[in-house]
Structure formats: structure tokens, C-alpha cells
Amino acid sequence: MRADLHPLEEAGRSSRTIDPCVLVIFGATGDLTSRKLAPAIYNLGREGLLPSNFACVGFARREKTDETFREELKTDISNFSRTKPLDEPFWNNFQNQLFYHQSEFDDDAGYIKLATLLKQLDSRHGTRGNRVFYLSIQPKYFAPVIEKLSKHGLIYDPHKNGGPWSRVIIEKPFGRDFDSAAALQKEISKYLDESQIYRIDHYLGKETVQNLLVFRFANSIFESIWNYKHIDQVQITVAEEIGIGTRGNFYEEEGMLRDMVQNHVMQLVSLVAMEPPVSLSASAIRDEKVKVLQSIRPFLPHDFETHAIRGQYGPGFINGQPVIGYRQEQNVHADSHIETYVALRLFVDNWRWAGVPFYIRAGKRLPKRGTEIAIIFKDAPGVLFQQHGHKHDPNVLAMRIQPDEGIALKINCKVPGPSSPIQPVKMDFRYGSYFGQSPPEAYERLIWDCILGDSTLFARCDEVEQSWQILTPILEYWAKHPNETFPNYPSGSWGPEIADTMIQTDNRSWRIL
């Protein structure tokens, strides 16, 4: 990769040099590969962003041939790719770069055969020994798989100049709390240097999230007011219409705080609140994100009931159709106390954000799907234009992460006519309509960056551990104090009433998406 180019600068994506490599996907028969990873590598290849010398190996436990694997991926890509229909001429060539390897994750013989296959692909496809290992598997297998890769010579010394490279992409969750995350890091550090570890959070691959830094630091009109003097509050919402579906076993172990807040939401908080980095290098950007997490005020014992709200959805209606409650979902305990909704009040105790509350909410079975960061500005001083004691709406800068990625600014304007009423209007920018195309999927960007060796959009060890340090006390309190009011919000509502009470005590209210 050229040192003078960076993903946040203006240089085009295709101008960056990319090394030949083999991508090995562990858990290649899983849902993530079907819905996200297979379409991602297909679109990267179709747009000429994969190296010309490239191969992909699916590693999984099911018996399968190369031909069967290719046909299944073709179906997945046809169903889930953002580009349709399938480009048959491209696919006919691309499928010859796809291979399947069957093995148990703990079987030494399987790794010996994998090493042989990779050497054959190096010879056949000119991939020069470079490797990306994508661990799309259960977290309990992370350390054992990495240990096996190291044992069989598939992970290289990163400090050896001139040789091939190896990198490992690790899916969330990275640990279940601070202690388990630290233990996992200690274990994999026996075999991997931090520069080889790519902890993936697909939210960081979304165009609107990447644009946060450009929006803030390349537009002086916003950066100059990005502080407590002008901003009243920040609201971050991650709303989903869907329930947990077939993920009951997973959700009974994880819950919303682990599943969404610890990773996705805390990444958004750090990007919104960070100081300008000294450069656009990965280390400089991630240094500033860590400083934000270190500045978040710790939760004290009396905060757990007022600053950390939990909820669980009951039966209700989504889009006019009846849906069951969480406790009626498949593989869920009839008296489960796992949260499907979280609302937090956070404070970043530094000069820029002194006294500005960050309100966070994330939940399932809410009225609509949407992820948004809303910067709500303070009211204008004085009483100008206030009619009969009516306060006008505050200015709001809303960044939509999904769907309909874009940025909107709400301002107050006079309605035409002699009565001169004032009404809020919205200046709206959408990526799809302005640039004439849908933004690429997050996984496309992140896989591409890993092959390039650019870790800017991946979480560093101290980021993950600091995030867990903030949230682990909440998990411990909730484990000791089960919520006896569950389910406490009906499907199709915006969450439990206590979440509204939390923000209303500050004389504020949640934004309507």
C-alpha cells in the first residue's frame, strides 16, 4: 500500500496497490457468508478491486465439493448481492477462484491439508503466500483456530521483512465482558501481533460512518461549533423492526448490550466525540477514539436504575401484523430476563463535551428500522420570534447510517404569507440520489481494507477493552438484579416507558425517526 494514500482522502479506491492473496473463510457454510461475505467478494471482484491474483477458500465442517460450494455461493450472491442480476460472464471466470475445504476446527489433519491446498493455490493463482483468515465462527473457536493456524505454519512473523504476510479478521463479539476480552486477547497474542489482528465491526464500513470524520474535520463550519457551547445533547438510535428470529440460543447468552451497544454503538460515540487526530494514520485515529472511551464517566451504583435502562419486547404489532413476544421465540426461556432494548445516558468528561449528555438507545421490535446520530443544538438566546410562549424546534444535524444513508439539517424558516408563522424545514442529502448509486456494502470495504493492510476501520485491543470496562459493571448489576417487569414494552412501540422517563427528567425527549 502506498504511504501517501488513505481511505479518507480523495484518491480513488482503485488507485491503491493491492497484494495477491488467498482469503480463507472459516464458517463458510454459515449465514454471514451467505448474506454478506460471498456478495462482498463478488462485488469487489466485479468492480476490479480484488487483486488479479486471488483465491478464496471456504473452511467448514460439512461435507461438500468445490462444485457444490460454488453453486451455493452463486445462489447466495443472486439473492443478496446489491448488484443485480448476477453477471454471468464474470461469474464463469470468478467461480474458478473459489474452493472448499472440509475439516473440524480442532483437527490437526485438516490444517495440514489446508496448508497443502494453499501452497497449490499459490502455485496455480500466483498468490505468493499472502493470507487473510476470516473467522466467521462461534467465539469459543477463535483462540483454538488461531493456535492451529500458528502450529501449522500458516501465520507468519510480521516483523520479517520481504516475506509474505498473514492477517486474521475476527468477528464480534470479542469477549463477553472485560475479563473474558482480556483473556482472549492474552491467548491470541501468543500467536499474533496486534498488527495482524483485524477486529471487525461492520458499522465502521458504512459510508455514513466513514464520512463522519470527513464531515467534521473537512468542514470548518461544523467543527467550530462541535462542543458544549453550542450542542445541547447527542442522541444515537439503533432501531430494528425484527425480533431475534432463529437466534434464540445466541441471544439468551448475549442480549442487546453485548450484541449491539458494546461494539456498534460505542464506536459511533467515539467517532462523534473524538478530537482531531494528528494525521489520518490508523494509529492516530484510533488513539483519539480510545481517549473518548477513557473519558466516559464510569457508572456508579446509584446510576444503574436511572442511567442504564433495559427492556424486553412482548407481543404486539409490526406494520399492522401481530408478532409474538421475546419469551415466545424459539429457544428462549419462558421466564427469560435477557434485554432486547437498552437506553443509556452517558457523559464524556472532557473540555469539549462538558455537561453534554449522550443518549443511546438500541432495541428490537421497534416501529421501524433505522440507525441515526442526531446532534441537537442549543436554542438561540433571547425571545425573538417566540410567539405566545411557543419555543421553536432546535436545530438538528442528523446523520442516517441506515437505511437511506445521508445527512439532514433541520432549520427554522418563515412560511410564505402575511401571518409569518415559523416552521422547521429539513435540508436533506442522500448518498444514493446525489451520487446516482447505492453505497457499497460495509463488508466490501472492510475486506478490501484488510487485504490492503489498512486497520483504520477496525477496532484496536485497547478500544475493545475500554468499552468493556465501561459496560461490564452494568452487566454485573443486571445479572444480580433481574428485571421483574419483563416484558415491559409491546412490539411496535419505541421501548419501555422508563426509557422515556429517563430522558424526560432532563427536560428532553427522544427524537422521532
C-alpha positions as CSV (number, residue, x, y, z in Angstrom):
1,M,0.0,0.0,0.0
2,R,1.3,3.5,-0.9
3,A,2.0,5.6,2.2
4,D,0.7,8.7,0.6
5,L,-2.9,7.3,0.2
6,H,-5.5,6.8,2.8
7,P,-9.2,5.7,2.7
8,L,-10.5,9.0,4.0
9,E,-8.5,11.1,1.4
10,E,-9.7,11.9,-2.1
11,A,-7.7,9.4,-4.1
12,G,-9.9,6.8,-5.8
13,R,-10.3,3.3,-4.4
14,S,-8.8,1.6,-7.5
15,S,-5.6,3.6,-7.3
16,R,-4.3,1.8,-4.3
17,T,-1.9,-1.1,-4.7
18,I,-3.2,-4.4,-3.5
19,D,-1.2,-7.6,-3.0
20,P,-2.1,-11.0,-4.3
21,C,-3.6,-13.2,-1.6
22,V,-5.8,-16.1,-0.5
23,L,-8.9,-15.4,1.6
24,V,-9.8,-18.3,3.9
25,I,-13.3,-18.1,5.4
26,F,-13.8,-20.2,8.5
27,G,-17.5,-21.0,8.9
28,A,-18.1,-20.7,5.2
29,T,-21.5,-22.5,5.3
30,G,-22.9,-20.0,7.8
31,D,-25.5,-17.3,7.4
32,L,-22.9,-14.5,7.4
33,T,-21.0,-15.9,4.5
34,S,-24.3,-16.4,2.5
35,R,-25.7,-13.0,3.1
36,K,-22.7,-10.7,3.4
37,L,-19.2,-12.2,2.7
38,A,-20.0,-14.0,-0.6
39,P,-21.8,-11.0,-2.1
40,A,-18.9,-8.7,-0.8
41,I,-16.1,-10.6,-2.5
42,Y,-18.2,-11.0,-5.7
43,N,-18.8,-7.2,-5.9
44,L,-15.2,-6.4,-5.1
45,G,-14.1,-8.7,-7.9
46,R,-16.8,-7.4,-10.3
47,E,-15.5,-3.8,-9.7
48,G,-11.9,-4.8,-10.2
49,L,-10.9,-4.2,-6.6
50,L,-9.7,-7.6,-5.7
51,P,-6.1,-8.5,-6.6
52,S,-5.7,-10.0,-10.0
53,N,-4.1,-13.0,-8.3
54,F,-6.7,-14.0,-5.8
55,A,-8.4,-17.2,-4.5
56,C,-11.0,-17.8,-1.8
57,V,-11.2,-21.0,0.3
58,G,-14.3,-21.9,2.4
59,F,-13.4,-23.8,5.5
60,A,-16.3,-25.6,7.3
61,R,-17.3,-28.9,8.9
62,R,-19.9,-30.0,6.4
63,E,-19.1,-32.4,3.6
64,K,-19.1,-30.5,0.3
65,T,-17.3,-30.4,-3.1
66,D,-15.9,-27.3,-4.8
67,E,-18.7,-27.5,-7.3
68,T,-21.4,-27.7,-4.7
69,F,-19.8,-24.8,-2.8
70,R,-19.7,-22.7,-5.9
71,E,-23.3,-23.4,-6.8
72,E,-24.4,-22.5,-3.3
73,L,-22.4,-19.2,-3.4
74,K,-23.9,-18.4,-6.8
75,T,-27.4,-18.7,-5.3
76,D,-26.4,-16.6,-2.3
77,I,-25.0,-13.9,-4.5
78,S,-28.0,-13.9,-6.7
79,N,-30.3,-13.4,-3.6
80,F,-28.3,-11.0,-1.5
81,S,-25.9,-9.0,-3.7
82,R,-26.5,-5.3,-4.0
83,T,-25.8,-5.5,-7.8
84,K,-28.4,-7.5,-9.7
85,P,-28.7,-9.5,-11.8
86,L,-25.7,-11.8,-11.5
87,D,-23.1,-11.0,-14.1
88,E,-22.8,-14.5,-15.7
89,P,-19.7,-13.8,-17.8
90,F,-17.8,-12.5,-14.8
91,W,-19.1,-15.3,-12.6
92,N,-18.0,-18.0,-15.0
93,N,-14.4,-16.9,-14.5
94,F,-14.7,-15.8,-10.9
95,Q,-16.0,-19.2,-9.7
96,N,-12.7,-20.8,-10.7
97,Q,-11.1,-18.9,-7.8
98,L,-13.5,-20.4,-5.2
99,F,-12.6,-23.6,-3.3
100,Y,-13.9,-25.6,-0.4
101,H,-12.0,-27.4,2.4
102,Q,-13.8,-29.6,4.9
103,S,-12.4,-30.0,8.4
104,E,-13.3,-29.8,12.0
105,F,-11.9,-26.6,13.6
106,D,-9.8,-28.6,16.1
107,D,-8.5,-31.3,13.7
108,D,-4.7,-31.1,13.0
109,A,-5.0,-33.2,9.9
110,G,-7.4,-30.7,8.5
111,Y,-4.9,-27.9,8.9
112,I,-2.1,-30.0,7.3
113,K,-4.4,-30.5,4.3
114,L,-5.3,-26.8,4.3
115,A,-1.6,-25.9,4.2
116,T,-1.1,-28.2,1.2
117,L,-4.1,-26.7,-0.6
118,L,-2.9,-23.1,0.0
119,K,0.5,-24.0,-1.5
120,Q,-1.2,-25.4,-4.5
121,L,-3.2,-22.2,-4.9
122,D,-0.1,-20.1,-4.6
123,S,1.4,-22.0,-7.5
124,R,-1.8,-22.0,-9.6
125,H,-3.0,-18.5,-8.9
126,G,0.2,-16.6,-8.1
127,T,-0.9,-15.6,-4.6
128,R,2.6,-15.5,-3.2
129,G,1.8,-17.0,0.2
130,N,-0.2,-14.0,1.4
131,R,-3.2,-15.0,3.6
132,V,-6.3,-13.4,5.1
133,F,-8.1,-15.7,7.6
134,Y,-11.7,-14.6,8.3
135,L,-13.1,-16.2,11.5
136,S,-16.9,-16.2,10.9
137,I,-17.3,-18.7,13.7
138,Q,-18.5,-19.0,17.3
139,P,-16.3,-17.0,19.7
140,K,-15.3,-20.2,21.5
141,Y,-13.3,-21.3,18.4
142,F,-11.3,-18.0,18.0
143,A,-8.3,-19.0,20.1
144,P,-8.2,-22.7,19.1
145,V,-8.3,-21.9,15.4
146,I,-5.6,-19.3,15.7
147,E,-3.5,-21.7,17.7
148,K,-3.8,-24.3,15.0
149,L,-3.0,-21.9,12.2
150,S,0.2,-20.9,14.1
151,K,1.1,-24.5,14.8
152,H,1.0,-25.5,11.2
153,G,2.9,-22.5,9.9
154,L,0.0,-20.6,8.4
155,I,0.7,-17.4,10.5
156,Y,3.9,-15.6,9.7
157,D,6.2,-13.4,11.7
158,P,5.1,-9.8,10.8
159,H,8.5,-8.4,11.5
160,K,10.2,-10.4,8.9
161,N,10.8,-8.0,6.0
162,G,10.2,-9.1,2.4
163,G,8.2,-12.2,3.1
164,P,4.5,-13.0,2.7
165,W,2.0,-11.6,5.2
166,S,-0.9,-13.2,7.2
167,R,-3.8,-11.4,8.8
168,V,-6.8,-12.6,10.8
169,I,-10.3,-10.9,10.8
170,I,-12.2,-11.7,14.0
171,E,-16.0,-11.2,14.1
172,K,-17.8,-9.9,17.1
173,P,-18.3,-10.4,20.0
174,F,-14.7,-10.1,21.2
175,G,-15.3,-11.4,24.7
176,R,-18.4,-11.2,26.8
177,D,-17.1,-8.8,29.4
178,F,-13.9,-7.1,30.4
179,D,-12.2,-10.2,31.9
180,S,-13.1,-12.5,29.0
181,A,-12.0,-10.0,26.4
182,A,-8.7,-9.5,28.2
183,A,-8.2,-13.3,28.5
184,L,-9.0,-13.8,24.8
185,Q,-6.5,-11.0,23.9
186,K,-3.8,-12.6,26.1
187,E,-4.4,-16.0,24.4
188,I,-4.3,-14.9,20.8
189,S,-1.3,-12.6,21.4
190,K,0.8,-15.7,21.9
191,Y,0.4,-16.3,18.1
192,L,-0.5,-12.9,16.6
193,D,1.0,-9.4,16.6
194,E,-1.6,-6.7,17.1
195,S,-0.9,-5.5,13.6
196,Q,-2.2,-8.9,12.3
197,I,-5.5,-8.7,14.2
198,Y,-8.5,-7.1,12.5
199,R,-11.5,-7.0,14.9
200,I,-14.3,-6.3,12.5
201,D,-17.3,-4.0,13.3
202,H,-19.3,-3.7,10.1
203,Y,-20.7,-0.4,11.2
204,L,-17.3,1.2,10.6
205,G,-17.5,0.1,7.0
206,K,-20.7,2.0,6.3
207,E,-20.2,5.1,4.2
208,T,-22.0,7.5,6.6
209,V,-19.8,6.4,9.5
210,Q,-16.7,6.9,7.4
211,N,-18.0,10.2,6.3
212,L,-18.3,11.4,10.0
213,L,-14.6,12.3,10.1
214,V,-14.6,14.0,6.7
215,F,-17.8,15.8,7.6
216,R,-16.4,17.1,10.9
217,F,-12.8,17.9,10.1
218,A,-13.1,19.0,6.4
219,N,-15.9,21.5,7.1
220,S,-14.9,24.2,9.4
221,I,-18.5,25.5,9.9
222,F,-19.3,22.3,11.8
223,E,-16.1,21.6,13.6
224,S,-16.1,25.1,15.1
225,I,-19.5,24.5,16.8
226,W,-18.8,20.9,17.7
227,N,-18.7,21.4,21.5
228,Y,-20.6,22.1,24.7
229,K,-21.1,25.8,23.9
230,H,-23.4,25.0,21.0
231,I,-24.6,21.4,21.4
232,D,-27.3,20.6,23.9
233,Q,-27.3,16.8,23.5
234,V,-26.4,13.9,21.3
235,Q,-28.8,11.1,20.5
236,I,-27.8,7.8,18.9
237,T,-30.5,5.4,17.9
238,V,-30.2,1.8,16.6
239,A,-33.7,0.6,15.9
240,E,-34.8,-2.7,14.4
241,E,-38.2,-3.9,13.4
242,I,-37.2,-7.6,13.5
243,G,-37.1,-9.8,16.5
244,I,-34.4,-12.4,17.2
245,G,-35.7,-15.0,14.7
246,T,-33.8,-18.2,15.0
247,R,-31.0,-16.7,17.1
248,G,-32.7,-17.6,20.5
249,N,-29.7,-19.6,21.8
250,F,-27.3,-16.8,20.9
251,Y,-29.5,-14.0,22.3
252,E,-30.0,-15.9,25.6
253,E,-26.3,-15.7,26.1
254,E,-25.6,-12.2,24.7
255,G,-28.5,-9.7,24.9
256,M,-28.7,-6.2,23.4
257,L,-25.9,-4.6,25.5
258,R,-23.4,-7.2,24.3
259,D,-24.8,-7.7,20.8
260,M,-25.1,-4.0,19.7
261,V,-24.1,-1.5,22.3
262,Q,-20.6,-2.6,23.3
263,N,-19.4,-2.6,19.7
264,H,-21.5,-0.7,17.2
265,V,-22.9,2.0,19.4
266,M,-19.7,2.7,21.3
267,Q,-17.8,3.0,18.0
268,L,-20.3,5.7,16.9
269,V,-19.9,7.5,20.3
270,S,-16.1,7.6,19.9
271,L,-16.3,8.9,16.3
272,V,-18.8,11.6,17.2
273,A,-16.8,12.8,20.2
274,M,-13.2,12.3,19.2
275,E,-10.7,15.2,18.9
276,P,-9.0,15.9,15.5
277,P,-6.3,13.3,15.0
278,V,-2.7,14.4,14.3
279,S,-2.9,12.6,11.0
280,L,-5.1,10.2,9.0
281,S,-3.0,7.2,10.0
282,A,-4.8,4.2,11.6
283,S,-2.9,4.6,14.9
284,A,-3.6,8.4,15.2
285,I,-7.4,8.0,14.6
286,R,-7.7,5.0,16.9
287,D,-5.7,6.9,19.6
288,E,-8.3,9.6,19.7
289,K,-11.2,7.1,19.8
290,V,-9.6,5.4,22.8
291,K,-9.3,8.8,24.6
292,V,-13.0,9.3,24.2
293,L,-13.8,6.0,25.8
294,Q,-11.4,6.7,28.6
295,S,-13.2,10.0,29.2
296,I,-16.7,8.4,29.6
297,R,-17.9,8.8,33.2
298,P,-18.0,5.5,35.0
299,F,-21.3,4.1,36.1
300,L,-21.8,4.4,39.9
301,P,-24.1,2.0,41.9
302,H,-26.9,4.6,42.1
303,D,-26.8,5.1,38.3
304,F,-27.8,1.6,37.2
305,E,-31.6,2.2,37.6
306,T,-31.6,5.8,36.2
307,H,-28.8,5.9,33.6
308,A,-29.0,2.3,32.2
309,I,-32.5,1.2,31.2
310,R,-33.3,-2.3,29.9
311,G,-36.3,-3.6,28.2
312,Q,-37.7,-6.8,26.6
313,Y,-40.4,-6.9,23.9
314,G,-43.7,-8.6,24.4
315,P,-46.4,-9.4,21.9
316,G,-47.6,-6.6,19.6
317,F,-47.9,-5.4,16.1
318,I,-45.3,-4.6,13.4
319,N,-46.6,-3.0,10.2
320,G,-50.1,-4.0,11.3
321,Q,-49.2,-7.6,11.6
322,P,-49.3,-9.4,15.0
323,V,-46.0,-10.7,16.3
324,I,-45.0,-12.8,19.3
325,G,-43.0,-11.6,22.3
326,Y,-39.4,-12.4,23.1
327,R,-40.3,-15.1,25.6
328,Q,-42.3,-16.9,22.9
329,E,-39.5,-17.0,20.4
330,Q,-37.7,-20.3,19.5
331,N,-35.0,-21.4,22.0
332,V,-35.9,-18.7,24.6
333,H,-36.6,-19.4,28.2
334,A,-40.2,-18.8,29.2
335,D,-39.1,-16.5,32.1
336,S,-36.0,-15.0,30.3
337,H,-34.5,-11.8,31.8
338,I,-32.4,-11.0,28.7
339,E,-32.7,-7.5,27.4
340,T,-33.8,-6.7,23.9
341,Y,-33.7,-3.0,24.5
342,V,-31.1,-0.7,26.1
343,A,-31.1,3.0,26.8
344,L,-28.1,4.7,28.3
345,R,-27.2,8.2,29.5
346,L,-23.5,8.8,29.1
347,F,-21.2,11.8,29.8
348,V,-17.8,12.4,28.2
349,D,-15.9,14.2,30.9
350,N,-13.5,16.4,28.9
351,W,-13.4,20.0,27.8
352,R,-15.2,19.6,24.5
353,W,-18.2,17.7,25.9
354,A,-18.5,19.0,29.5
355,G,-22.1,18.5,30.6
356,V,-23.5,17.3,27.3
357,P,-25.5,14.1,27.7
358,F,-25.2,11.3,25.1
359,Y,-28.5,9.4,25.0
360,I,-28.2,6.0,23.5
361,R,-31.0,3.6,22.6
362,A,-30.9,0.3,20.8
363,G,-33.7,-2.2,20.5
364,K,-35.6,-4.9,18.6
365,R,-39.2,-4.9,17.6
366,L,-39.4,-1.1,17.4
367,P,-41.7,0.6,14.9
368,K,-39.2,1.0,12.1
369,R,-35.6,0.1,11.2
370,G,-33.1,2.9,11.4
371,T,-29.7,3.9,12.7
372,E,-29.2,7.6,13.3
373,I,-26.8,10.0,15.0
374,A,-28.5,13.3,16.0
375,I,-26.6,16.3,17.1
376,I,-29.2,18.6,18.8
377,F,-28.1,22.2,19.1
378,K,-28.9,24.6,21.9
379,D,-31.7,27.1,21.5
380,A,-30.9,30.5,20.2
381,P,-30.7,33.0,23.0
382,G,-33.3,35.6,23.7
383,V,-37.0,35.7,22.9
384,L,-37.0,36.8,19.2
385,F,-39.7,35.1,17.2
386,Q,-41.2,33.3,20.2
387,Q,-45.0,33.5,19.7
388,H,-47.2,33.3,22.7
389,G,-44.6,31.5,24.7
390,H,-44.0,28.9,22.0
391,K,-40.5,27.7,21.6
392,H,-39.3,26.8,18.1
393,D,-37.7,23.5,17.4
394,P,-33.9,23.3,18.0
395,N,-31.6,22.9,15.0
396,V,-30.7,19.3,14.5
397,L,-28.0,17.7,12.4
398,A,-29.0,14.1,11.7
399,M,-26.7,11.5,10.1
400,R,-28.5,8.4,8.9
401,I,-26.4,5.3,9.0
402,Q,-29.1,3.1,7.6
403,P,-31.3,2.9,5.6
404,D,-31.2,5.7,3.1
405,E,-27.7,6.8,4.1
406,G,-27.4,10.5,4.2
407,I,-27.2,13.7,6.3
408,A,-30.0,16.1,7.1
409,L,-30.0,19.5,8.8
410,K,-33.2,20.9,10.4
411,I,-33.5,24.7,10.5
412,N,-36.4,27.1,11.2
413,C,-37.8,29.1,8.3
414,K,-40.7,31.6,7.8
415,V,-43.7,30.2,5.9
416,P,-44.7,32.4,2.9
417,G,-47.6,34.7,3.6
418,P,-48.6,37.7,5.8
419,S,-49.2,35.7,9.0
420,S,-45.4,34.9,9.2
421,P,-45.6,31.5,11.0
422,I,-42.2,29.8,11.6
423,Q,-41.8,26.2,10.7
424,P,-38.9,23.7,10.8
425,V,-37.6,22.6,7.4
426,K,-35.1,19.9,6.5
427,M,-32.1,20.2,4.2
428,D,-31.5,16.6,3.1
429,F,-28.6,14.9,1.4
430,R,-28.8,11.3,0.4
431,Y,-25.9,9.3,-1.0
432,G,-27.9,7.3,-3.4
433,S,-29.7,10.2,-5.1
434,Y,-26.8,12.5,-5.2
435,F,-24.1,10.1,-6.4
436,G,-26.5,8.1,-8.5
437,Q,-25.6,4.7,-7.0
438,S,-26.1,2.8,-3.7
439,P,-23.1,2.9,-1.4
440,P,-21.1,-0.3,-1.3
441,E,-21.8,-2.8,1.5
442,A,-19.8,-2.4,4.7
443,Y,-18.2,-5.8,4.3
444,E,-16.8,-4.9,0.9
445,R,-14.9,-2.0,2.3
446,L,-13.6,-3.9,5.3
447,I,-12.4,-7.0,3.5
448,W,-10.7,-4.7,0.9
449,D,-9.0,-2.7,3.7
450,C,-7.7,-5.8,5.4
451,I,-6.2,-7.1,2.2
452,L,-4.6,-3.7,1.8
453,G,-3.3,-3.9,5.4
454,D,-5.2,-0.7,6.5
455,S,-6.6,-1.1,10.0
456,T,-8.2,2.3,10.3
457,L,-11.7,1.0,10.3
458,F,-11.1,-1.9,12.7
459,A,-11.1,-1.9,16.5
460,R,-7.8,-2.0,18.4
461,C,-7.3,-4.0,21.5
462,D,-7.4,-1.1,23.9
463,E,-10.6,0.2,22.3
464,V,-12.4,-3.1,22.9
465,E,-11.2,-3.5,26.4
466,Q,-12.0,0.1,27.3
467,S,-15.5,-0.3,26.0
468,W,-16.0,-3.4,28.1
469,Q,-14.6,-1.6,31.1
470,I,-17.4,0.9,30.8
471,L,-20.2,-1.6,30.3
472,T,-19.2,-4.6,32.4
473,P,-20.5,-3.0,35.7
474,I,-23.9,-2.7,34.1
475,L,-23.9,-6.4,33.1
476,E,-22.8,-7.4,36.6
477,Y,-25.6,-5.3,38.2
478,W,-28.2,-6.7,35.8
479,A,-27.1,-10.3,36.5
480,K,-27.6,-9.8,40.2
481,H,-30.9,-7.8,39.8
482,P,-33.2,-9.5,37.2
483,N,-35.9,-7.2,35.9
484,E,-39.2,-8.5,37.2
485,T,-41.3,-6.3,34.9
486,F,-40.3,-8.1,31.7
487,P,-41.7,-7.9,29.1
488,N,-42.1,-4.2,29.6
489,Y,-42.8,-2.9,26.1
490,P,-45.0,-4.2,23.3
491,S,-43.6,-4.9,19.9
492,G,-44.2,-2.0,17.6
493,S,-43.6,0.6,20.4
494,W,-40.5,2.7,20.9
495,G,-39.4,0.9,24.0
496,P,-40.3,0.8,27.7
497,E,-41.9,3.9,29.4
498,I,-39.0,4.1,31.8
499,A,-36.7,5.0,28.9
500,D,-38.9,8.0,28.2
501,T,-38.8,8.9,31.9
502,M,-35.0,8.8,31.9
503,I,-34.7,11.5,29.2
504,Q,-37.8,13.5,30.4
505,T,-36.2,14.0,33.8
506,D,-33.6,16.1,31.9
507,N,-36.4,18.1,30.2
508,R,-35.7,16.4,26.9
509,S,-37.4,13.8,24.7
510,W,-36.4,11.2,22.2
511,R,-36.3,12.1,18.5
512,I,-38.9,10.5,16.2
513,L,-37.2,8.7,13.4
